[in-house]
Amino acid sequence: MADRINSTYIRQFFSIPDTPEGNEELAEIEKRLERISFENGMDICTIGAESDGMYFIDSGTAVVLNDQGDQVNLLHKGNYFGEYAALTGEKRLSTVRSLGRSVVYRLSNEDAVYFISKHPDIYGILMKRVYSQVSGKHAQLVALSGVRRGVLRHPSNAAILSGKQVVVHYGILIALFIAAIIFIPEKTTGPVFLVPLMFMPIYAILTRRTIESLLVSTALAALLAYRSGIFTGFTDAVEGAMASPGNIFTVLVMALIGAMVNLITVSGGVTAFEKTALKIEKSPRSIYFTSMGIMAATSIDDGLNMLAASYASYLPAKKHGIVREKLALLYSMLPTVLSSFLPISLWGIYVIGTLNSVSDDGAVLFCESIPFNLFSIITLISMILFAFGKLPLTRRIKKADKRYKEGGTLWPDGSEKYLSVHETEVWGRKSNVMFPILVMVISSVAFRSFASKSFVLDSAVGLVAALTFMFLLYTFRGVMPPEQFIEHMIDGIAGTVPAIIMYIITMCFSSLLNKLNLVEYFEDTIDVFGGYVFLLPAAVFICSLLLTVVLGSSWAMYAIAFPVVLSLTRSLGLSPVIFVGAIAGAGIAGEKLSMFTAESINIGIAVGINPKDAFRVRLSYSIIFSALAAGGYVLLGLML
């Protein structure tokens, strides 16, 4: 054993105990490892070839190439590869070529399977890598751009319906549509909008297909609003939504920020803070606060900040014995909360876009509503208390601590295939992350404000300036050539398509509800609140929260709630900022209370815990924080 692949490495890799039996196993593995040297340009393994084992790099560097010969990864000493083919018996998925002289140790397929299967810990980690390579889950996670992928890629969509099920399911839908036309005449003066509005959550509950429920409900609303037919009405609604300058601006900004986040990620943004974290994270408290700092610094996207913080703290958290339930609480509660305070985050841009559809200046309204986003404020304060060890722990977390102290694992049973893969493939630089973010923040304010000589927030200008700066920075530093920069930028834009589709559909649905006189109806029946107007903020918060839980998406809820509620506040002569804060916080709270959101899956993979356990950990706190927020809105209502 020489440079890197020594006894200590092997013992840690296989989790071999320091016992007589463990020492015998260690000696046996060392005996079966074959040392091989490769000169510059030599292929260690070739794509499509049969597997001859898995490899551990002792010294040197190797480049990973895809079937087109493009570099997709860079491996250094201490890295390993080839586990997929070794464990599955499949052919090689990529070519690994020595870059300079390198020395590797090979463990045959039979030996790899034998020794790995003896240790559930490493077996779970490697099988997670196998699943990642087969399904692309890891690639999707690393390329997260906060686009709420779960909305369009819900697990229920994986279930294929039989021909009979398709006929029955959609036959019932067609029958309902026909019944709606027959029993709801065109000149009906009643609250027709309630039909598609109530149909949407019911359909979502029955099918767990959120995006389909939105599409079907929008089609139903189009049929009732435009008696000329579904297709004509739906098309008119889409064209109307896309004709709005505010909607065009929001779509543009979402696409640009997707490009920026993807470029940051590809440049190594996920690993940029790891070396710093290893130096300063010396205790659980320092780990928590460092994670919060990283999340705050990268909160332009709640997927990026979750990944960057969780990745940086992986090894320190493992060293200090922090159970995964505690990490799941921190990393599932805080990322979106931090993004909700930033108007130039992807989350903030979406909210501002929906506000612009009913307000002249959504950005100002968003900023003014931040102090009234009680759920986010309560959650932030609570997580600070958690970092200080002052937040009361639930029985589930206490049980997890006891499990580990009694010799158990850091993670609960059933988490094996979600165990985090900690293999630093590209070391990022903090400046490659922070400089573009700073340029975006400054430019979003400076350029328009300077031209108009008054304060103007324009995130589109800031993003264009940031992307231009990133092109110069990344190409000058050799992070990527110009061609790859453009490719990654386009990939980032493509990654926001689900979010853009979601936005367009919800805008269409909202406009169709308005055409069915939703706003006018509520304005005419506002007297129902009588002397209980002070309960309105709490009622708005609770109703918005429940709607989010049903839909599994805050973004769908925002497009429905903002137009209705802001129209109500105008009718009552109330300040809208409290209600915007209530709806914004309710969307975040609702997603914490729903296990069908993309975040539930992402946190499971990022932390290395079964998503169901992550949901159970945050459920109690989310309910308490929501109740406190609702109480706060009652108090604010008394001040209206």
Salt bridges, closest charged atoms under 4 A:
ASP3 OD2 - LYS77 NZ 3.82
GLU25 OE2 - LYS118 NZ 3.92
GLU25 OE2 - HIS119 NE2 2.69
GLU28 OE2 - ARG32 NE 2.74
GLU34 OE1 - ARG106 NH2 2.50
GLU39 OE2 - ARG101 NE 3.29
ASP43 OD1 - ARG97 NE 2.64
ASP52 OD1 - ARG92 NH2 2.72
ASP52 OD2 - ARG106 NH1 2.88
GLU83 OE2 - ARG129 NE 2.60
ASP111 OD1 - ARG32 NH1 2.65
GLU212 OE2 - HIS169 NE2 3.77
GLU212 OE1 - ARG209 NE 2.85
GLU274 OE2 - HIS422 NE2 2.70
ASP302 OD2 - ARG148 NH1 3.46
GLU325 OE2 - ARG403 NH1 2.93
ASP401 OD2 - LYS326 NZ 3.00
GLU423 OE1 - ARG129 NH1 2.52
ASP458 OD2 - ARG448 NE 2.67
GLU591 OE2 - ARG148 NE 3.60
GLU599 OE2 - LYS592 NZ 2.87
ASP613 OD1 - ARG616 NH1 3.23
